[in-house]
Structure formats: C-alpha cells, structure tokens
Amino acid sequence: MDGVSETQQSINDACCKSALEKLINHQTDIIPNETKVIAVSLIAADMILKGELEVDSSIRELFVPYRFSINRLRPIFEEIFI
C-alpha cells in the first residue's frame, strides 16, 4: 500500500490475520484494531460491488454471493468511523 510504513503494514497484516482467526472460530474477544480491519474490509467490499473501487471483474464476482451480508453488516461496522 502506498504511503504506509512497513511497521504499519505489519500491524495491519497481523490485525487482518487475528480478526479472521477470531471470526472463523466464533471468538468474541475482538480488539478495536481488529474491528477497524473488519469495518474497512466491509466498506471496501461494498465499494467493489457498487463499482466505486476498481478491480478486475473476476475479483468483483467473488463478492457477489455475499452482497446481502455485506449490505447488512456495513452499517453496523461503519458506525465506528462516524
């Protein structure tokens, strides 16, 4: 990612991995940085589906089956940025 230090990128990567692990294992001890990762992921996925974030069409198609879930979850997680 442009403009992100290696240290910050390492932190971001670790938060992504730990958030994924916790979601997969239905753990509820999600820390604030993991919540931010989830929120940003949902916002990005929604933007991809709406064509607001340009990606290859094959990538976009991966998100289509999850449109309903993304639409339901985005407002919940988006509140952390307000």
PyMOL Python script that loads the backbone (N, CA, C, O; Angstrom):
from pymol import cmd

cmd.read_pdbstr("""\
ATOM      1  N   MET A   1       0.835  -1.177   0.000  1.00  0.00           N
ATOM      2  CA  MET A   1       0.000   0.000   0.000  1.00  0.00           C
ATOM      3  C   MET A   1       0.876   1.234   0.000  1.00  0.00           C
ATOM      4  O   MET A   1       1.859   1.313   0.737  1.00  0.00           O
ATOM      5  N   ASP A   2       0.518   2.185  -0.820  1.00  0.00           N
ATOM      6  CA  ASP A   2       1.275   3.429  -0.893  1.00  0.00           C
ATOM      7  C   ASP A   2       1.071   4.257   0.374  1.00  0.00           C
ATOM      8  O   ASP A   2      -0.035   4.332   0.910  1.00  0.00           O
ATOM      9  N   GLY A   3       2.139   4.866   0.836  1.00  0.00           N
ATOM     10  CA  GLY A   3       2.058   5.772   1.965  1.00  0.00           C
ATOM     11  C   GLY A   3       1.959   5.108   3.324  1.00  0.00           C
ATOM     12  O   GLY A   3       1.722   5.783   4.325  1.00  0.00           O
ATOM     13  N   VAL A   4       2.134   3.810   3.376  1.00  0.00           N
ATOM     14  CA  VAL A   4       2.055   3.088   4.646  1.00  0.00           C
ATOM     15  C   VAL A   4       3.432   2.518   4.954  1.00  0.00           C
ATOM     16  O   VAL A   4       4.038   1.840   4.125  1.00  0.00           O
ATOM     17  N   SER A   5       3.915   2.802   6.156  1.00  0.00           N
ATOM     18  CA  SER A   5       5.230   2.309   6.541  1.00  0.00           C
ATOM     19  C   SER A   5       5.213   0.781   6.671  1.00  0.00           C
ATOM     20  O   SER A   5       4.157   0.163   6.803  1.00  0.00           O
ATOM     21  N   GLU A   6       6.398   0.202   6.631  1.00  0.00           N
ATOM     22  CA  GLU A   6       6.496  -1.253   6.796  1.00  0.00           C
ATOM     23  C   GLU A   6       5.954  -1.689   8.145  1.00  0.00           C
ATOM     24  O   GLU A   6       5.296  -2.723   8.260  1.00  0.00           O
ATOM     25  N   THR A   7       6.237  -0.891   9.159  1.00  0.00           N
ATOM     26  CA  THR A   7       5.756  -1.206  10.504  1.00  0.00           C
ATOM     27  C   THR A   7       4.240  -1.216  10.546  1.00  0.00           C
ATOM     28  O   THR A   7       3.632  -2.144  11.079  1.00  0.00           O
ATOM     29  N   GLN A   8       3.621  -0.168   9.974  1.00  0.00           N
ATOM     30  CA  GLN A   8       2.163  -0.106   9.957  1.00  0.00           C
ATOM     31  C   GLN A   8       1.584  -1.236   9.134  1.00  0.00           C
ATOM     32  O   GLN A   8       0.559  -1.809   9.502  1.00  0.00           O
ATOM     33  N   GLN A   9       2.222  -1.565   8.027  1.00  0.00           N
ATOM     34  CA  GLN A   9       1.733  -2.664   7.198  1.00  0.00           C
ATOM     35  C   GLN A   9       1.797  -3.985   7.957  1.00  0.00           C
ATOM     36  O   GLN A   9       0.899  -4.817   7.827  1.00  0.00           O
ATOM     37  N   SER A  10       2.845  -4.184   8.744  1.00  0.00           N
ATOM     38  CA  SER A  10       2.952  -5.399   9.567  1.00  0.00           C
ATOM     39  C   SER A  10       1.837  -5.455  10.598  1.00  0.00           C
ATOM     40  O   SER A  10       1.256  -6.514  10.834  1.00  0.00           O
ATOM     41  N   ILE A  11       1.537  -4.317  11.211  1.00  0.00           N
ATOM     42  CA  ILE A  11       0.445  -4.243  12.187  1.00  0.00           C
ATOM     43  C   ILE A  11      -0.887  -4.547  11.506  1.00  0.00           C
ATOM     44  O   ILE A  11      -1.699  -5.310  12.031  1.00  0.00           O
ATOM     45  N   ASN A  12      -1.108  -3.951  10.339  1.00  0.00           N
ATOM     46  CA  ASN A  12      -2.343  -4.188   9.579  1.00  0.00           C
ATOM     47  C   ASN A  12      -2.489  -5.666   9.227  1.00  0.00           C
ATOM     48  O   ASN A  12      -3.562  -6.246   9.394  1.00  0.00           O
ATOM     49  N   ASP A  13      -1.414  -6.268   8.743  1.00  0.00           N
ATOM     50  CA  ASP A  13      -1.437  -7.686   8.381  1.00  0.00           C
ATOM     51  C   ASP A  13      -1.762  -8.560   9.584  1.00  0.00           C
ATOM     52  O   ASP A  13      -2.563  -9.488   9.482  1.00  0.00           O
ATOM     53  N   ALA A  14      -1.145  -8.267  10.718  1.00  0.00           N
ATOM     54  CA  ALA A  14      -1.384  -9.047  11.935  1.00  0.00           C
ATOM     55  C   ALA A  14      -2.839  -8.913  12.389  1.00  0.00           C
ATOM     56  O   ALA A  14      -3.454  -9.893  12.809  1.00  0.00           O
ATOM     57  N   CYS A  15      -3.384  -7.702  12.306  1.00  0.00           N
ATOM     58  CA  CYS A  15      -4.786  -7.485  12.687  1.00  0.00           C
ATOM     59  C   CYS A  15      -5.733  -8.224  11.747  1.00  0.00           C
ATOM     60  O   CYS A  15      -6.738  -8.779  12.190  1.00  0.00           O
ATOM     61  N   CYS A  16      -5.421  -8.233  10.471  1.00  0.00           N
ATOM     62  CA  CYS A  16      -6.247  -8.968   9.499  1.00  0.00           C
ATOM     63  C   CYS A  16      -6.262 -10.457   9.834  1.00  0.00           C
ATOM     64  O   CYS A  16      -7.317 -11.091   9.862  1.00  0.00           O
ATOM     65  N   LYS A  17      -5.089 -10.997  10.082  1.00  0.00           N
ATOM     66  CA  LYS A  17      -4.982 -12.427  10.381  1.00  0.00           C
ATOM     67  C   LYS A  17      -5.678 -12.781  11.686  1.00  0.00           C
ATOM     68  O   LYS A  17      -6.378 -13.792  11.759  1.00  0.00           O
ATOM     69  N   SER A  18      -5.496 -11.962  12.714  1.00  0.00           N
ATOM     70  CA  SER A  18      -6.114 -12.283  14.001  1.00  0.00           C
ATOM     71  C   SER A  18      -7.634 -12.097  13.937  1.00  0.00           C
ATOM     72  O   SER A  18      -8.372 -12.879  14.537  1.00  0.00           O
ATOM     73  N   ALA A  19      -8.108 -11.081  13.224  1.00  0.00           N
ATOM     74  CA  ALA A  19      -9.552 -10.881  13.082  1.00  0.00           C
ATOM     75  C   ALA A  19     -10.179 -12.060  12.337  1.00  0.00           C
ATOM     76  O   ALA A  19     -11.234 -12.558  12.730  1.00  0.00           O
ATOM     77  N   LEU A  20      -9.533 -12.498  11.271  1.00  0.00           N
ATOM     78  CA  LEU A  20     -10.030 -13.641  10.510  1.00  0.00           C
ATOM     79  C   LEU A  20     -10.102 -14.885  11.381  1.00  0.00           C
ATOM     80  O   LEU A  20     -11.107 -15.596  11.380  1.00  0.00           O
ATOM     81  N   GLU A  21      -9.044 -15.142  12.116  1.00  0.00           N
ATOM     82  CA  GLU A  21      -8.991 -16.307  13.011  1.00  0.00           C
ATOM     83  C   GLU A  21     -10.133 -16.252  14.031  1.00  0.00           C
ATOM     84  O   GLU A  21     -10.806 -17.254  14.273  1.00  0.00           O
ATOM     85  N   LYS A  22     -10.343 -15.083  14.621  1.00  0.00           N
ATOM     86  CA  LYS A  22     -11.394 -14.947  15.629  1.00  0.00           C
ATOM     87  C   LYS A  22     -12.783 -15.112  15.020  1.00  0.00           C
ATOM     88  O   LYS A  22     -13.653 -15.737  15.627  1.00  0.00           O
ATOM     89  N   LEU A  23     -12.999 -14.561  13.829  1.00  0.00           N
ATOM     90  CA  LEU A  23     -14.299 -14.709  13.185  1.00  0.00           C
ATOM     91  C   LEU A  23     -14.571 -16.165  12.829  1.00  0.00           C
ATOM     92  O   LEU A  23     -15.676 -16.665  13.042  1.00  0.00           O
ATOM     93  N   ILE A  24     -13.574 -16.835  12.294  1.00  0.00           N
ATOM     94  CA  ILE A  24     -13.727 -18.245  11.922  1.00  0.00           C
ATOM     95  C   ILE A  24     -14.057 -19.102  13.137  1.00  0.00           C
ATOM     96  O   ILE A  24     -14.864 -20.027  13.052  1.00  0.00           O
ATOM     97  N   ASN A  25     -13.430 -18.789  14.265  1.00  0.00           N
ATOM     98  CA  ASN A  25     -13.604 -19.585  15.485  1.00  0.00           C
ATOM     99  C   ASN A  25     -14.689 -19.040  16.418  1.00  0.00           C
ATOM    100  O   ASN A  25     -14.807 -19.478  17.562  1.00  0.00           O
ATOM    101  N   HIS A  26     -15.485 -18.076  15.919  1.00  0.00           N
ATOM    102  CA  HIS A  26     -16.601 -17.505  16.677  1.00  0.00           C
ATOM    103  C   HIS A  26     -16.170 -16.938  18.030  1.00  0.00           C
ATOM    104  O   HIS A  26     -16.908 -17.016  19.012  1.00  0.00           O
ATOM    105  N   GLN A  27     -14.978 -16.375  18.064  1.00  0.00           N
ATOM    106  CA  GLN A  27     -14.486 -15.753  19.289  1.00  0.00           C
ATOM    107  C   GLN A  27     -15.032 -14.330  19.367  1.00  0.00           C
ATOM    108  O   GLN A  27     -15.199 -13.663  18.346  1.00  0.00           O
ATOM    109  N   THR A  28     -15.303 -13.878  20.570  1.00  0.00           N
ATOM    110  CA  THR A  28     -15.891 -12.560  20.755  1.00  0.00           C
ATOM    111  C   THR A  28     -14.920 -11.533  21.327  1.00  0.00           C
ATOM    112  O   THR A  28     -15.299 -10.384  21.554  1.00  0.00           O
ATOM    113  N   ASP A  29     -13.698 -11.925  21.555  1.00  0.00           N
ATOM    114  CA  ASP A  29     -12.711 -11.013  22.146  1.00  0.00           C
ATOM    115  C   ASP A  29     -11.982 -10.199  21.077  1.00  0.00           C
ATOM    116  O   ASP A  29     -10.753 -10.141  21.042  1.00  0.00           O
ATOM    117  N   ILE A  30     -12.775  -9.575  20.209  1.00  0.00           N
ATOM    118  CA  ILE A  30     -12.221  -8.792  19.102  1.00  0.00           C
ATOM    119  C   ILE A  30     -11.790  -7.427  19.643  1.00  0.00           C
ATOM    120  O   ILE A  30     -12.575  -6.720  20.276  1.00  0.00           O
ATOM    121  N   ILE A  31     -10.539  -7.071  19.384  1.00  0.00           N
ATOM    122  CA  ILE A  31      -9.989  -5.807  19.877  1.00  0.00           C
ATOM    123  C   ILE A  31     -10.315  -4.686  18.878  1.00  0.00           C
ATOM    124  O   ILE A  31     -10.662  -4.962  17.729  1.00  0.00           O
ATOM    125  N   PRO A  32     -10.203  -3.430  19.312  1.00  0.00           N
ATOM    126  CA  PRO A  32     -10.563  -2.303  18.435  1.00  0.00           C
ATOM    127  C   PRO A  32      -9.870  -2.302  17.069  1.00  0.00           C
ATOM    128  O   PRO A  32     -10.518  -1.999  16.068  1.00  0.00           O
ATOM    129  N   ASN A  33      -8.594  -2.624  16.995  1.00  0.00           N
ATOM    130  CA  ASN A  33      -7.916  -2.634  15.693  1.00  0.00           C
ATOM    131  C   ASN A  33      -8.462  -3.720  14.777  1.00  0.00           C
ATOM    132  O   ASN A  33      -8.497  -3.541  13.560  1.00  0.00           O
ATOM    133  N   GLU A  34      -8.883  -4.836  15.345  1.00  0.00           N
ATOM    134  CA  GLU A  34      -9.494  -5.891  14.534  1.00  0.00           C
ATOM    135  C   GLU A  34     -10.871  -5.444  14.042  1.00  0.00           C
ATOM    136  O   GLU A  34     -11.263  -5.759  12.919  1.00  0.00           O
ATOM    137  N   THR A  35     -11.596  -4.719  14.872  1.00  0.00           N
ATOM    138  CA  THR A  35     -12.895  -4.179  14.466  1.00  0.00           C
ATOM    139  C   THR A  35     -12.713  -3.220  13.293  1.00  0.00           C
ATOM    140  O   THR A  35     -13.501  -3.229  12.347  1.00  0.00           O
ATOM    141  N   LYS A  36     -11.675  -2.398  13.359  1.00  0.00           N
ATOM    142  CA  LYS A  36     -11.400  -1.465  12.256  1.00  0.00           C
ATOM    143  C   LYS A  36     -11.089  -2.210  10.970  1.00  0.00           C
ATOM    144  O   LYS A  36     -11.532  -1.808   9.894  1.00  0.00           O
ATOM    145  N   VAL A  37     -10.331  -3.295  11.074  1.00  0.00           N
ATOM    146  CA  VAL A  37      -9.989  -4.102   9.895  1.00  0.00           C
ATOM    147  C   VAL A  37     -11.264  -4.681   9.275  1.00  0.00           C
ATOM    148  O   VAL A  37     -11.428  -4.667   8.055  1.00  0.00           O
ATOM    149  N   ILE A  38     -12.150  -5.182  10.109  1.00  0.00           N
ATOM    150  CA  ILE A  38     -13.410  -5.741   9.619  1.00  0.00           C
ATOM    151  C   ILE A  38     -14.237  -4.647   8.941  1.00  0.00           C
ATOM    152  O   ILE A  38     -14.792  -4.857   7.862  1.00  0.00           O
ATOM    153  N   ALA A  39     -14.314  -3.484   9.581  1.00  0.00           N
ATOM    154  CA  ALA A  39     -15.094  -2.375   9.025  1.00  0.00           C
ATOM    155  C   ALA A  39     -14.544  -1.933   7.675  1.00  0.00           C
ATOM    156  O   ALA A  39     -15.304  -1.760   6.722  1.00  0.00           O
ATOM    157  N   VAL A  40     -13.254  -1.752   7.588  1.00  0.00           N
ATOM    158  CA  VAL A  40     -12.638  -1.316   6.326  1.00  0.00           C
ATOM    159  C   VAL A  40     -12.854  -2.373   5.245  1.00  0.00           C
ATOM    160  O   VAL A  40     -13.088  -2.032   4.086  1.00  0.00           O
ATOM    161  N   SER A  41     -12.780  -3.630   5.607  1.00  0.00           N
ATOM    162  CA  SER A  41     -12.997  -4.708   4.641  1.00  0.00           C
ATOM    163  C   SER A  41     -14.425  -4.682   4.103  1.00  0.00           C
ATOM    164  O   SER A  41     -14.645  -4.849   2.903  1.00  0.00           O
ATOM    165  N   LEU A  42     -15.382  -4.474   4.985  1.00  0.00           N
ATOM    166  CA  LEU A  42     -16.777  -4.398   4.540  1.00  0.00           C
ATOM    167  C   LEU A  42     -17.024  -3.191   3.652  1.00  0.00           C
ATOM    168  O   LEU A  42     -17.728  -3.288   2.646  1.00  0.00           O
ATOM    169  N   ILE A  43     -16.456  -2.069   4.015  1.00  0.00           N
ATOM    170  CA  ILE A  43     -16.608  -0.856   3.208  1.00  0.00           C
ATOM    171  C   ILE A  43     -15.980  -1.066   1.827  1.00  0.00           C
ATOM    172  O   ILE A  43     -16.571  -0.697   0.812  1.00  0.00           O
ATOM    173  N   ALA A  44     -14.788  -1.656   1.792  1.00  0.00           N
ATOM    174  CA  ALA A  44     -14.126  -1.916   0.507  1.00  0.00           C
ATOM    175  C   ALA A  44     -14.937  -2.895  -0.338  1.00  0.00           C
ATOM    176  O   ALA A  44     -15.090  -2.697  -1.543  1.00  0.00           O
ATOM    177  N   ALA A  45     -15.452  -3.940   0.284  1.00  0.00           N
ATOM    178  CA  ALA A  45     -16.255  -4.917  -0.456  1.00  0.00           C
ATOM    179  C   ALA A  45     -17.499  -4.259  -1.042  1.00  0.00           C
ATOM    180  O   ALA A  45     -17.861  -4.518  -2.190  1.00  0.00           O
ATOM    181  N   ASP A  46     -18.148  -3.412  -0.258  1.00  0.00           N
ATOM    182  CA  ASP A  46     -19.328  -2.701  -0.748  1.00  0.00           C
ATOM    183  C   ASP A  46     -18.965  -1.772  -1.906  1.00  0.00           C
ATOM    184  O   ASP A  46     -19.693  -1.694  -2.896  1.00  0.00           O
ATOM    185  N   MET A  47     -17.854  -1.079  -1.780  1.00  0.00           N
ATOM    186  CA  MET A  47     -17.407  -0.191  -2.857  1.00  0.00           C
ATOM    187  C   MET A  47     -17.098  -0.978  -4.120  1.00  0.00           C
ATOM    188  O   MET A  47     -17.387  -0.513  -5.223  1.00  0.00           O
ATOM    189  N   ILE A  48     -16.520  -2.155  -3.977  1.00  0.00           N
ATOM    190  CA  ILE A  48     -16.234  -3.011  -5.138  1.00  0.00           C
ATOM    191  C   ILE A  48     -17.540  -3.411  -5.814  1.00  0.00           C
ATOM    192  O   ILE A  48     -17.658  -3.334  -7.037  1.00  0.00           O
ATOM    193  N   LEU A  49     -18.518  -3.835  -5.022  1.00  0.00           N
ATOM    194  CA  LEU A  49     -19.805  -4.250  -5.588  1.00  0.00           C
ATOM    195  C   LEU A  49     -20.518  -3.103  -6.290  1.00  0.00           C
ATOM    196  O   LEU A  49     -21.204  -3.321  -7.288  1.00  0.00           O
ATOM    197  N   LYS A  50     -20.364  -1.889  -5.783  1.00  0.00           N
ATOM    198  CA  LYS A  50     -21.014  -0.715  -6.382  1.00  0.00           C
ATOM    199  C   LYS A  50     -20.206  -0.120  -7.530  1.00  0.00           C
ATOM    200  O   LYS A  50     -20.656   0.830  -8.172  1.00  0.00           O
ATOM    201  N   GLY A  51     -19.018  -0.665  -7.796  1.00  0.00           N
ATOM    202  CA  GLY A  51     -18.181  -0.137  -8.864  1.00  0.00           C
ATOM    203  C   GLY A  51     -17.432   1.121  -8.475  1.00  0.00           C
ATOM    204  O   GLY A  51     -16.886   1.806  -9.340  1.00  0.00           O
ATOM    205  N   GLU A  52     -17.395   1.438  -7.192  1.00  0.00           N
ATOM    206  CA  GLU A  52     -16.705   2.633  -6.708  1.00  0.00           C
ATOM    207  C   GLU A  52     -15.219   2.390  -6.479  1.00  0.00           C
ATOM    208  O   GLU A  52     -14.438   3.335  -6.368  1.00  0.00           O
ATOM    209  N   LEU A  53     -14.838   1.138  -6.410  1.00  0.00           N
ATOM    210  CA  LEU A  53     -13.446   0.740  -6.251  1.00  0.00           C
ATOM    211  C   LEU A  53     -13.132  -0.211  -7.394  1.00  0.00           C
ATOM    212  O   LEU A  53     -13.721  -1.286  -7.502  1.00  0.00           O
ATOM    213  N   GLU A  54     -12.216   0.188  -8.231  1.00  0.00           N
ATOM    214  CA  GLU A  54     -11.956  -0.556  -9.456  1.00  0.00           C
ATOM    215  C   GLU A  54     -11.090  -1.786  -9.197  1.00  0.00           C
ATOM    216  O   GLU A  54      -9.983  -1.695  -8.666  1.00  0.00           O
ATOM    217  N   VAL A  55     -11.626  -2.930  -9.588  1.00  0.00           N
ATOM    218  CA  VAL A  55     -10.901  -4.198  -9.518  1.00  0.00           C
ATOM    219  C   VAL A  55     -11.251  -5.001 -10.761  1.00  0.00           C
ATOM    220  O   VAL A  55     -12.194  -4.672 -11.481  1.00  0.00           O
ATOM    221  N   ASP A  56     -10.499  -6.034 -11.000  1.00  0.00           N
ATOM    222  CA  ASP A  56     -10.766  -6.937 -12.108  1.00  0.00           C
ATOM    223  C   ASP A  56     -12.156  -7.564 -11.916  1.00  0.00           C
ATOM    224  O   ASP A  56     -12.557  -7.851 -10.788  1.00  0.00           O
ATOM    225  N   SER A  57     -12.869  -7.771 -12.993  1.00  0.00           N
ATOM    226  CA  SER A  57     -14.236  -8.300 -12.895  1.00  0.00           C
ATOM    227  C   SER A  57     -14.275  -9.672 -12.225  1.00  0.00           C
ATOM    228  O   SER A  57     -15.257 -10.003 -11.561  1.00  0.00           O
ATOM    229  N   SER A  58     -13.233 -10.464 -12.387  1.00  0.00           N
ATOM    230  CA  SER A  58     -13.218 -11.782 -11.743  1.00  0.00           C
ATOM    231  C   SER A  58     -13.132 -11.649 -10.219  1.00  0.00           C
ATOM    232  O   SER A  58     -13.670 -12.482  -9.490  1.00  0.00           O
ATOM    233  N   ILE A  59     -12.464 -10.610  -9.748  1.00  0.00           N
ATOM    234  CA  ILE A  59     -12.394 -10.344  -8.310  1.00  0.00           C
ATOM    235  C   ILE A  59     -13.750  -9.866  -7.812  1.00  0.00           C
ATOM    236  O   ILE A  59     -14.232 -10.317  -6.773  1.00  0.00           O
ATOM    237  N   ARG A  60     -14.361  -8.954  -8.556  1.00  0.00           N
ATOM    238  CA  ARG A  60     -15.678  -8.437  -8.171  1.00  0.00           C
ATOM    239  C   ARG A  60     -16.689  -9.564  -8.036  1.00  0.00           C
ATOM    240  O   ARG A  60     -17.494  -9.566  -7.104  1.00  0.00           O
ATOM    241  N   GLU A  61     -16.657 -10.508  -8.944  1.00  0.00           N
ATOM    242  CA  GLU A  61     -17.611 -11.615  -8.925  1.00  0.00           C
ATOM    243  C   GLU A  61     -17.494 -12.467  -7.658  1.00  0.00           C
ATOM    244  O   GLU A  61     -18.464 -13.108  -7.254  1.00  0.00           O
ATOM    245  N   LEU A  62     -16.329 -12.477  -7.037  1.00  0.00           N
ATOM    246  CA  LEU A  62     -16.151 -13.219  -5.782  1.00  0.00           C
ATOM    247  C   LEU A  62     -17.002 -12.635  -4.658  1.00  0.00           C
ATOM    248  O   LEU A  62     -17.371 -13.353  -3.729  1.00  0.00           O
ATOM    249  N   PHE A  63     -17.318 -11.343  -4.731  1.00  0.00           N
ATOM    250  CA  PHE A  63     -18.076 -10.666  -3.690  1.00  0.00           C
ATOM    251  C   PHE A  63     -19.592 -10.782  -3.876  1.00  0.00           C
ATOM    252  O   PHE A  63     -20.350 -10.634  -2.918  1.00  0.00           O
ATOM    253  N   VAL A  64     -20.023 -11.042  -5.087  1.00  0.00           N
ATOM    254  CA  VAL A  64     -21.456 -11.032  -5.404  1.00  0.00           C
ATOM    255  C   VAL A  64     -22.280 -11.956  -4.496  1.00  0.00           C
ATOM    256  O   VAL A  64     -23.336 -11.531  -4.028  1.00  0.00           O
ATOM    257  N   PRO A  65     -21.855 -13.187  -4.224  1.00  0.00           N
ATOM    258  CA  PRO A  65     -22.668 -14.051  -3.361  1.00  0.00           C
ATOM    259  C   PRO A  65     -22.838 -13.518  -1.927  1.00  0.00           C
ATOM    260  O   PRO A  65     -23.727 -13.962  -1.201  1.00  0.00           O
ATOM    261  N   TYR A  66     -21.991 -12.577  -1.529  1.00  0.00           N
ATOM    262  CA  TYR A  66     -22.017 -12.057  -0.162  1.00  0.00           C
ATOM    263  C   TYR A  66     -22.649 -10.667  -0.067  1.00  0.00           C
ATOM    264  O   TYR A  66     -22.583 -10.016   0.976  1.00  0.00           O
ATOM    265  N   ARG A  67     -23.261 -10.220  -1.165  1.00  0.00           N
ATOM    266  CA  ARG A  67     -23.840  -8.877  -1.222  1.00  0.00           C
ATOM    267  C   ARG A  67     -24.814  -8.614  -0.075  1.00  0.00           C
ATOM    268  O   ARG A  67     -24.748  -7.560   0.557  1.00  0.00           O
ATOM    269  N   PHE A  68     -25.709  -9.550   0.202  1.00  0.00           N
ATOM    270  CA  PHE A  68     -26.706  -9.359   1.249  1.00  0.00           C
ATOM    271  C   PHE A  68     -26.019  -9.201   2.609  1.00  0.00           C
ATOM    272  O   PHE A  68     -26.360  -8.297   3.371  1.00  0.00           O
ATOM    273  N   SER A  69     -25.075 -10.058   2.912  1.00  0.00           N
ATOM    274  CA  SER A  69     -24.358  -9.983   4.200  1.00  0.00           C
ATOM    275  C   SER A  69     -23.578  -8.679   4.320  1.00  0.00           C
ATOM    276  O   SER A  69     -23.576  -8.044   5.374  1.00  0.00           O
ATOM    277  N   ILE A  70     -22.924  -8.289   3.248  1.00  0.00           N
ATOM    278  CA  ILE A  70     -22.161  -7.037   3.248  1.00  0.00           C
ATOM    279  C   ILE A  70     -23.092  -5.855   3.486  1.00  0.00           C
ATOM    280  O   ILE A  70     -22.773  -4.960   4.269  1.00  0.00           O
ATOM    281  N   ASN A  71     -24.244  -5.847   2.814  1.00  0.00           N
ATOM    282  CA  ASN A  71     -25.213  -4.763   2.982  1.00  0.00           C
ATOM    283  C   ASN A  71     -25.761  -4.695   4.406  1.00  0.00           C
ATOM    284  O   ASN A  71     -26.047  -3.608   4.907  1.00  0.00           O
ATOM    285  N   ARG A  72     -25.907  -5.828   5.051  1.00  0.00           N
ATOM    286  CA  ARG A  72     -26.417  -5.852   6.432  1.00  0.00           C
ATOM    287  C   ARG A  72     -25.347  -5.469   7.437  1.00  0.00           C
ATOM    288  O   ARG A  72     -25.642  -4.795   8.425  1.00  0.00           O
ATOM    289  N   LEU A  73     -24.112  -5.884   7.203  1.00  0.00           N
ATOM    290  CA  LEU A  73     -23.042  -5.648   8.177  1.00  0.00           C
ATOM    291  C   LEU A  73     -22.393  -4.276   8.058  1.00  0.00           C
ATOM    292  O   LEU A  73     -21.960  -3.709   9.061  1.00  0.00           O
ATOM    293  N   ARG A  74     -22.321  -3.737   6.849  1.00  0.00           N
ATOM    294  CA  ARG A  74     -21.614  -2.464   6.666  1.00  0.00           C
ATOM    295  C   ARG A  74     -22.117  -1.362   7.596  1.00  0.00           C
ATOM    296  O   ARG A  74     -21.292  -0.723   8.249  1.00  0.00           O
ATOM    297  N   PRO A  75     -23.426  -1.101   7.694  1.00  0.00           N
ATOM    298  CA  PRO A  75     -23.863  -0.006   8.569  1.00  0.00           C
ATOM    299  C   PRO A  75     -23.474  -0.218  10.038  1.00  0.00           C
ATOM    300  O   PRO A  75     -23.193   0.744  10.753  1.00  0.00           O
ATOM    301  N   ILE A  76     -23.458  -1.451  10.473  1.00  0.00           N
ATOM    302  CA  ILE A  76     -23.108  -1.744  11.863  1.00  0.00           C
ATOM    303  C   ILE A  76     -21.643  -1.373  12.121  1.00  0.00           C
ATOM    304  O   ILE A  76     -21.337  -0.689  13.097  1.00  0.00           O
ATOM    305  N   PHE A  77     -20.757  -1.820  11.258  1.00  0.00           N
ATOM    306  CA  PHE A  77     -19.334  -1.581  11.450  1.00  0.00           C
ATOM    307  C   PHE A  77     -18.914  -0.174  11.031  1.00  0.00           C
ATOM    308  O   PHE A  77     -17.936   0.368  11.546  1.00  0.00           O
ATOM    309  N   GLU A  78     -19.652   0.409  10.104  1.00  0.00           N
ATOM    310  CA  GLU A  78     -19.333   1.743   9.609  1.00  0.00           C
ATOM    311  C   GLU A  78     -19.458   2.800  10.709  1.00  0.00           C
ATOM    312  O   GLU A  78     -18.805   3.842  10.652  1.00  0.00           O
ATOM    313  N   GLU A  79     -20.292   2.528  11.699  1.00  0.00           N
ATOM    314  CA  GLU A  79     -20.507   3.479  12.794  1.00  0.00           C
ATOM    315  C   GLU A  79     -19.224   3.801  13.546  1.00  0.00           C
ATOM    316  O   GLU A  79     -19.134   4.864  14.160  1.00  0.00           O
ATOM    317  N   ILE A  80     -18.235   2.927  13.521  1.00  0.00           N
ATOM    318  CA  ILE A  80     -17.002   3.204  14.263  1.00  0.00           C
ATOM    319  C   ILE A  80     -16.214   4.341  13.634  1.00  0.00           C
ATOM    320  O   ILE A  80     -15.335   4.913  14.278  1.00  0.00           O
ATOM    321  N   PHE A  81     -16.516   4.676  12.383  1.00  0.00           N
ATOM    322  CA  PHE A  81     -15.819   5.752  11.693  1.00  0.00           C
ATOM    323  C   PHE A  81     -16.544   7.081  11.785  1.00  0.00           C
ATOM    324  O   PHE A  81     -16.029   8.099  11.323  1.00  0.00           O
ATOM    325  N   ILE A  82     -17.727   7.088  12.370  1.00  0.00           N
ATOM    326  CA  ILE A  82     -18.529   8.315  12.484  1.00  0.00           C
ATOM    327  C   ILE A  82     -18.124   9.087  13.711  1.00  0.00           C
ATOM    328  O   ILE A  82     -18.682  10.150  13.983  1.00  0.00           O
TER     329      ILE A  82
END
""", "prot")
cmd.dss("prot")
cmd.show_as("cartoon", "prot")
cmd.util.cbc("prot")
cmd.orient("prot")
